[in-house]
Amino acid sequence: MRDTFIIDHSVIIVVTIDGCCCVTNGLDDAGSHLDHHANIGHGRIGQECFRRIMNDHRFDNLPMILETPWDRHQADIDLMYSFVV
């Protein structure tokens, strides 16, 4: 069993049975079968969507995997935390 959350018209997040969610900010369209990651604000998912994810109570206390390029990964993590109000 898993839960599926639709954040906006283009973003779907699946929380698996182990209670973990994965957020990938890709450069490519959904269904392209490519896995090119982008930093927050530079991919298909805009900053506003990430802000909504970080403030959605359904994700409270869930481990989150953030898939972005390694060279700015810590900056992306810091940016995600800055979105919490």
Order of alpha helices (4+ residues) and beta strands (2+ residues): beta-beta-beta-alpha-beta-alpha
